[in-house]
Amino acid sequence: MVYDILNKHYSNYNEDARLRSRHGMVEFLTTVKYIEKYLRPDSRIIEIGAGTGRYSHYFAQNGYRVDAVELLEHNIEIFKQNTKPNENITVTQGNALYLSEFEDAVYDIVLLLGPMYHLYTDDDRRKAISEAMRIAKNDGVIFVAYCGNEATMMQECFKYKLVTDPHFSKLMDETFKCSSNPEDLFVLFRKSEIDKMMESLDVQRLHFVGTDMYTHYVKDQIYEMDDEIYEIYLKYHFAICEREDLVGISNHFLDIFRKKERT
């Protein structure tokens, strides 16, 4: 059932176009900026839940060896269509929860930028992270993306009056934390929930980033900016995207960590 729901959604949604739009580029550029902090010339990258390959193709086109795993056949077809002849890249169909075809401790960079949007239980989320950790080298860096609860409350539930819709209102607790089922598509998080889950894992957090912060709140203004103001906006965004007092407002979070060194 989950596969069918996701396949229907992504067959009618252009994720590449979102990340290439002016507002989507903020999330894309932020994610790339932090990945590049940890890249070496010989780094080997895997992207789990690669979608149509916006990030995988970017790094392959910049000379890196990239392996991609994607669940949905529709996305894989587009991924292959977008592959250029000079890319050192592979894509296979697979599930973030079961990566047995990949050996332990192989990758310098492990990207888990989509699966947490659609994993509906704590067990599945822990399993996906554990698999990502397993295939990462001991000094490898893992990047996990999440959707933010408060941004959805403000931009969807109040803006479109879903807060009083019988279906959606029953998904909110007294603190307005939203739960989600497969038919609702996206799982929403608060940083405190992510922190709690990560405390039980043997990892060292390097950064916790709001990859778009205020961007979706001022989307119309973003499109009205000239190039000079847009560049200044990006500098402002990069200056605040790790601030603990602000990060909770972001539409998307990026948790960046590595395995703790053994002593």
Order of alpha helices (4+ residues) and beta strands (2+ residues): alpha-alpha-alpha-beta-alpha-beta-alpha-beta-beta-alpha-beta-alpha-alpha-beta-alpha-beta-alpha-alpha-beta
